[in-house]
Amino acid sequence: FGAPLDLVKALKSNPPSDIFAAFFAPSERPAHKWLHYLPIYERYFAPYRNKPVTFLEIGVFDGGSLDFWRRYFRDKSTIVGIDINEKCADRVSPPNHVRIGSQDDPAFLSELAAEFGPFDIVLDDGSHMGTHQSVSLDALFPHVSEGGLYVIEDTCTSYWVDHDGGYRRS
């Protein structure tokens, strides 16, 4: 995703960091991430590596990213994903967790935080809708641990009208 095939082959054969190794490790479910995000993840997430981190990803899709985060953060971590697609519940392997619900539902997010929080890292890769991102941030940020991270991916959609965005639009 986001890189020429030659670069992908080169990175698979000689990964430059732990995050690339975790991303390109053999897996039954692919992780869908832009490759240029990986060095950014490494920069900010490396201090949490090999610690018992509680990680929440909004947006599960095929479940491969939860496997990827498990490989990166290791076994003592709690890896949780949420998605609105009920089929995502079958796209996870223990000890990872998936809960079905909307990132636009404060009551659902409150229940999630009560069950798994506080979160050391929240990664919003969900709907990419500005209104949904705002609801999630408001509901979950109080449940991010001291010194934790809240990351929102794909903010380019903030400029897309069909995602509640647009230049100079409130």
C-alpha positions as protocol buffer text, in pm:
chain_id: "A"
residue {
  index: 1
  type: PHE
  ca { x: 0 y: 0 z: 0 }
}
residue {
  index: 2
  type: GLY
  ca { x: 144 y: 329 z: -108 }
}
residue {
  index: 3
  type: ALA
  ca { x: 481 y: 198 z: -234 }
}
residue {
  index: 4
  type: PRO
  ca { x: 619 y: 60 z: -558 }
}
residue {
  index: 5
  type: LEU
  ca { x: 645 y: -317 z: -575 }
}
residue {
  index: 6
  type: ASP
  ca { x: 1030 y: -301 z: -585 }
}
residue {
  index: 7
  type: LEU
  ca { x: 1034 y: -115 z: -253 }
}
residue {
  index: 8
  type: VAL
  ca { x: 797 y: -368 z: -98 }
}
residue {
  index: 9
  type: LYS
  ca { x: 1022 y: -655 z: -211 }
}
residue {
  index: 10
  type: ALA
  ca { x: 1333 y: -480 z: -79 }
}
residue {
  index: 11
  type: LEU
  ca { x: 1173 y: -412 z: 258 }
}
residue {
  index: 12
  type: LYS
  ca { x: 1051 y: -770 z: 290 }
}
residue {
  index: 13
  type: SER
  ca { x: 1400 y: -908 z: 232 }
}
residue {
  index: 14
  type: ASN
  ca { x: 1584 y: -651 z: 447 }
}
residue {
  index: 15
  type: PRO
  ca { x: 1350 y: -480 z: 693 }
}
residue {
  index: 16
  type: PRO
  ca { x: 1508 y: -165 z: 837 }
}
residue {
  index: 17
  type: SER
  ca { x: 1333 y: -178 z: 1175 }
}
residue {
  index: 18
  type: ASP
  ca { x: 1126 y: -385 z: 1415 }
}
residue {
  index: 19
  type: ILE
  ca { x: 804 y: -231 z: 1288 }
}
residue {
  index: 20
  type: PHE
  ca { x: 882 y: -329 z: 927 }
}
residue {
  index: 21
  type: ALA
  ca { x: 970 y: -681 z: 1041 }
}
residue {
  index: 22
  type: ALA
  ca { x: 638 y: -707 z: 1227 }
}
residue {
  index: 23
  type: PHE
  ca { x: 446 y: -565 z: 931 }
}
residue {
  index: 24
  type: PHE
  ca { x: 603 y: -799 z: 673 }
}
residue {
  index: 25
  type: ALA
  ca { x: 599 y: -1112 z: 890 }
}
residue {
  index: 26
  type: PRO
  ca { x: 399 y: -1397 z: 739 }
}
residue {
  index: 27
  type: SER
  ca { x: 36 y: -1377 z: 847 }
}
residue {
  index: 28
  type: GLU
  ca { x: -294 y: -1533 z: 746 }
}
residue {
  index: 29
  type: ARG
  ca { x: -458 y: -1188 z: 752 }
}
residue {
  index: 30
  type: PRO
  ca { x: -297 y: -891 z: 576 }
}
residue {
  index: 31
  type: ALA
  ca { x: -250 y: -560 z: 755 }
}
residue {
  index: 32
  type: HIS
  ca { x: -376 y: -265 z: 552 }
}
residue {
  index: 33
  type: LYS
  ca { x: -147 y: 32 z: 625 }
}
residue {
  index: 34
  type: TRP
  ca { x: 26 y: 291 z: 412 }
}
residue {
  index: 35
  type: LEU
  ca { x: 395 y: 201 z: 419 }
}
residue {
  index: 36
  type: HIS
  ca { x: 502 y: 559 z: 483 }
}
residue {
  index: 37
  type: TYR
  ca { x: 317 y: 537 z: 818 }
}
residue {
  index: 38
  type: LEU
  ca { x: 552 y: 266 z: 947 }
}
residue {
  index: 39
  type: PRO
  ca { x: 851 y: 491 z: 1030 }
}
residue {
  index: 40
  type: ILE
  ca { x: 610 y: 731 z: 1203 }
}
residue {
  index: 41
  type: TYR
  ca { x: 464 y: 448 z: 1410 }
}
residue {
  index: 42
  type: GLU
  ca { x: 817 y: 333 z: 1495 }
}
residue {
  index: 43
  type: ARG
  ca { x: 915 y: 680 z: 1609 }
}
residue {
  index: 44
  type: TYR
  ca { x: 622 y: 725 z: 1845 }
}
residue {
  index: 45
  type: PHE
  ca { x: 535 y: 369 z: 1945 }
}
residue {
  index: 46
  type: ALA
  ca { x: 887 y: 229 z: 2006 }
}
residue {
  index: 47
  type: PRO
  ca { x: 898 y: 351 z: 2370 }
}
residue {
  index: 48
  type: TYR
  ca { x: 592 y: 132 z: 2440 }
}
residue {
  index: 49
  type: ARG
  ca { x: 740 y: -179 z: 2283 }
}
residue {
  index: 50
  type: ASN
  ca { x: 799 y: -480 z: 2505 }
}
residue {
  index: 51
  type: LYS
  ca { x: 586 y: -325 z: 2778 }
}
residue {
  index: 52
  type: PRO
  ca { x: 238 y: -442 z: 2878 }
}
residue {
  index: 53
  type: VAL
  ca { x: 67 y: -178 z: 2663 }
}
residue {
  index: 54
  type: THR
  ca { x: -308 y: -143 z: 2620 }
}
residue {
  index: 55
  type: PHE
  ca { x: -365 y: -60 z: 2253 }
}
residue {
  index: 56
  type: LEU
  ca { x: -697 y: 29 z: 2090 }
}
residue {
  index: 57
  type: GLU
  ca { x: -743 y: 42 z: 1714 }
}
residue {
  index: 58
  type: ILE
  ca { x: -1061 y: 192 z: 1575 }
}
residue {
  index: 59
  type: GLY
  ca { x: -1132 y: 9 z: 1249 }
}
residue {
  index: 60
  type: VAL
  ca { x: -1052 y: -363 z: 1219 }
}
residue {
  index: 61
  type: PHE
  ca { x: -1136 y: -440 z: 853 }
}
residue {
  index: 62
  type: ASP
  ca { x: -974 y: -783 z: 790 }
}
residue {
  index: 63
  type: GLY
  ca { x: -811 y: -807 z: 1134 }
}
residue {
  index: 64
  type: GLY
  ca { x: -456 y: -817 z: 1003 }
}
residue {
  index: 65
  type: SER
  ca { x: -354 y: -495 z: 1173 }
}
residue {
  index: 66
  type: LEU
  ca { x: -441 y: -641 z: 1514 }
}
residue {
  index: 67
  type: ASP
  ca { x: -208 y: -933 z: 1437 }
}
residue {
  index: 68
  type: PHE
  ca { x: 54 y: -682 z: 1325 }
}
residue {
  index: 69
  type: TRP
  ca { x: 25 y: -484 z: 1649 }
}
residue {
  index: 70
  type: ARG
  ca { x: 46 y: -808 z: 1849 }
}
residue {
  index: 71
  type: ARG
  ca { x: 372 y: -898 z: 1673 }
}
residue {
  index: 72
  type: TYR
  ca { x: 508 y: -549 z: 1735 }
}
residue {
  index: 73
  type: PHE
  ca { x: 402 y: -493 z: 2097 }
}
residue {
  index: 74
  type: ARG
  ca { x: 437 y: -860 z: 2200 }
}
residue {
  index: 75
  type: ASP
  ca { x: 244 y: -1098 z: 2419 }
}
residue {
  index: 76
  type: LYS
  ca { x: 201 y: -902 z: 2741 }
}
residue {
  index: 77
  type: SER
  ca { x: -1 y: -634 z: 2565 }
}
residue {
  index: 78
  type: THR
  ca { x: -376 y: -599 z: 2541 }
}
residue {
  index: 79
  type: ILE
  ca { x: -470 y: -540 z: 2178 }
}
residue {
  index: 80
  type: VAL
  ca { x: -830 y: -430 z: 2118 }
}
residue {
  index: 81
  type: GLY
  ca { x: -1007 y: -338 z: 1797 }
}
residue {
  index: 82
  type: ILE
  ca { x: -1352 y: -200 z: 1727 }
}
residue {
  index: 83
  type: ASP
  ca { x: -1554 y: -202 z: 1407 }
}
residue {
  index: 84
  type: ILE
  ca { x: -1915 y: -163 z: 1295 }
}
residue {
  index: 85
  type: ASN
  ca { x: -1896 y: -472 z: 1072 }
}
residue {
  index: 86
  type: GLU
  ca { x: -2015 y: -775 z: 1272 }
}
residue {
  index: 87
  type: LYS
  ca { x: -1801 y: -1005 z: 1053 }
}
residue {
  index: 88
  type: CYS
  ca { x: -1492 y: -848 z: 1209 }
}
residue {
  index: 89
  type: ALA
  ca { x: -1558 y: -1043 z: 1528 }
}
residue {
  index: 90
  type: ASP
  ca { x: -1443 y: -1353 z: 1338 }
}
residue {
  index: 91
  type: ARG
  ca { x: -1131 y: -1180 z: 1206 }
}
residue {
  index: 92
  type: VAL
  ca { x: -931 y: -1189 z: 1526 }
}
residue {
  index: 93
  type: SER
  ca { x: -725 y: -1448 z: 1707 }
}
residue {
  index: 94
  type: PRO
  ca { x: -690 y: -1462 z: 2085 }
}
residue {
  index: 95
  type: PRO
  ca { x: -549 y: -1302 z: 2286 }
}
residue {
  index: 96
  type: ASN
  ca { x: -658 y: -1001 z: 2074 }
}
residue {
  index: 97
  type: HIS
  ca { x: -1009 y: -865 z: 2124 }
}
residue {
  index: 98
  type: VAL
  ca { x: -1272 y: -715 z: 1893 }
}
residue {
  index: 99
  type: ARG
  ca { x: -1586 y: -536 z: 2000 }
}
residue {
  index: 100
  type: ILE
  ca { x: -1861 y: -447 z: 1752 }
}
residue {
  index: 101
  type: GLY
  ca { x: -1992 y: -95 z: 1770 }
}
residue {
  index: 102
  type: SER
  ca { x: -1960 y: 251 z: 1622 }
}
residue {
  index: 103
  type: GLN
  ca { x: -1688 y: 502 z: 1692 }
}
residue {
  index: 104
  type: ASP
  ca { x: -1973 y: 754 z: 1669 }
}
residue {
  index: 105
  type: ASP
  ca { x: -2149 y: 607 z: 1976 }
}
residue {
  index: 106
  type: PRO
  ca { x: -2031 y: 762 z: 2306 }
}
residue {
  index: 107
  type: ALA
  ca { x: -2217 y: 501 z: 2515 }
}
residue {
  index: 108
  type: PHE
  ca { x: -2042 y: 215 z: 2332 }
}
residue {
  index: 109
  type: LEU
  ca { x: -1704 y: 386 z: 2370 }
}
residue {
  index: 110
  type: SER
  ca { x: -1768 y: 442 z: 2740 }
}
residue {
  index: 111
  type: GLU
  ca { x: -1843 y: 70 z: 2786 }
}
residue {
  index: 112
  type: LEU
  ca { x: -1527 y: -15 z: 2593 }
}
residue {
  index: 113
  type: ALA
  ca { x: -1318 y: 215 z: 2812 }
}
residue {
  index: 114
  type: ALA
  ca { x: -1469 y: 62 z: 3126 }
}
residue {
  index: 115
  type: GLU
  ca { x: -1383 y: -287 z: 3001 }
}
residue {
  index: 116
  type: PHE
  ca { x: -1030 y: -227 z: 2868 }
}
residue {
  index: 117
  type: GLY
  ca { x: -910 y: 121 z: 2966 }
}
residue {
  index: 118
  type: PRO
  ca { x: -709 y: 314 z: 3034 }
}
residue {
  index: 119
  type: PHE
  ca { x: -546 y: 297 z: 2692 }
}
residue {
  index: 120
  type: ASP
  ca { x: -178 y: 364 z: 2637 }
}
residue {
  index: 121
  type: ILE
  ca { x: -235 y: 414 z: 2264 }
}
residue {
  index: 122
  type: VAL
  ca { x: -552 y: 481 z: 2067 }
}
residue {
  index: 123
  type: LEU
  ca { x: -518 y: 461 z: 1689 }
}
residue {
  index: 124
  type: ASP
  ca { x: -818 y: 591 z: 1494 }
}
residue {
  index: 125
  type: ASP
  ca { x: -825 y: 420 z: 1154 }
}
residue {
  index: 126
  type: GLY
  ca { x: -1203 y: 397 z: 1146 }
}
residue {
  index: 127
  type: SER
  ca { x: -1458 y: 573 z: 930 }
}
residue {
  index: 128
  type: HIS
  ca { x: -1235 y: 876 z: 853 }
}
residue {
  index: 129
  type: MET
  ca { x: -1545 y: 1091 z: 898 }
}
residue {
  index: 130
  type: GLY
  ca { x: -1467 y: 1415 z: 1080 }
}
residue {
  index: 131
  type: THR
  ca { x: -1777 y: 1397 z: 1297 }
}
residue {
  index: 132
  type: HIS
  ca { x: -1698 y: 1037 z: 1398 }
}
residue {
  index: 133
  type: GLN
  ca { x: -1335 y: 1122 z: 1475 }
}
residue {
  index: 134
  type: SER
  ca { x: -1452 y: 1408 z: 1693 }
}
residue {
  index: 135
  type: VAL
  ca { x: -1697 y: 1190 z: 1890 }
}
residue {
  index: 136
  type: SER
  ca { x: -1429 y: 924 z: 1942 }
}
residue {
  index: 137
  type: LEU
  ca { x: -1171 y: 1176 z: 2054 }
}
residue {
  index: 138
  type: ASP
  ca { x: -1412 y: 1338 z: 2301 }
}
residue {
  index: 139
  type: ALA
  ca { x: -1520 y: 1001 z: 2442 }
}
residue {
  index: 140
  type: LEU
  ca { x: -1184 y: 823 z: 2453 }
}
residue {
  index: 141
  type: PHE
  ca { x: -922 y: 1088 z: 2522 }
}
residue {
  index: 142
  type: PRO
  ca { x: -1013 y: 1103 z: 2893 }
}
residue {
  index: 143
  type: HIS
  ca { x: -933 y: 729 z: 2900 }
}
residue {
  index: 144
  type: VAL
  ca { x: -581 y: 762 z: 2758 }
}
residue {
  index: 145
  type: SER
  ca { x: -320 y: 693 z: 3022 }
}
residue {
  index: 146
  type: GLU
  ca { x: -85 y: 965 z: 3146 }
}
residue {
  index: 147
  type: GLY
  ca { x: 181 y: 1003 z: 2877 }
}
residue {
  index: 148
  type: GLY
  ca { x: -26 y: 797 z: 2631 }
}
residue {
  index: 149
  type: LEU
  ca { x: -90 y: 866 z: 2264 }
}
residue {
  index: 150
  type: TYR
  ca { x: -403 y: 935 z: 2060 }
}
residue {
  index: 151
  type: VAL
  ca { x: -333 y: 907 z: 1686 }
}
residue {
  index: 152
  type: ILE
  ca { x: -575 y: 978 z: 1403 }
}
residue {
  index: 153
  type: GLU
  ca { x: -483 y: 832 z: 1065 }
}
residue {
  index: 154
  type: ASP
  ca { x: -572 y: 956 z: 721 }
}
residue {
  index: 155
  type: THR
  ca { x: -658 y: 1313 z: 818 }
}
residue {
  index: 156
  type: CYS
  ca { x: -647 y: 1396 z: 446 }
}
residue {
  index: 157
  type: THR
  ca { x: -1017 y: 1307 z: 453 }
}
residue {
  index: 158
  type: SER
  ca { x: -1073 y: 1627 z: 651 }
}
residue {
  index: 159
  type: TYR
  ca { x: -1070 y: 1797 z: 312 }
}
residue {
  index: 160
  type: TRP
  ca { x: -1313 y: 1559 z: 145 }
}
residue {
  index: 161
  type: VAL
  ca { x: -1673 y: 1678 z: 129 }
}
residue {
  index: 162
  type: ASP
  ca { x: -1808 y: 1321 z: 131 }
}
residue {
  index: 163
  type: HIS
  ca { x: -1629 y: 1266 z: 466 }
}
residue {
  index: 164
  type: ASP
  ca { x: -1779 y: 1574 z: 637 }
}
residue {
  index: 165
  type: GLY
  ca { x: -1476 y: 1780 z: 535 }
}
residue {
  index: 166
  type: GLY
  ca { x: -1388 y: 2052 z: 294 }
}
residue {
  index: 167
  type: TYR
  ca { x: -1166 y: 2355 z: 271 }
}
residue {
  index: 168
  type: ARG
  ca { x: -1286 y: 2629 z: 511 }
}
residue {
  index: 169
  type: ARG
  ca { x: -1583 y: 2418 z: 610 }
}
residue {
  index: 170
  type: SER
  ca { x: -1665 y: 2411 z: 980 }
}
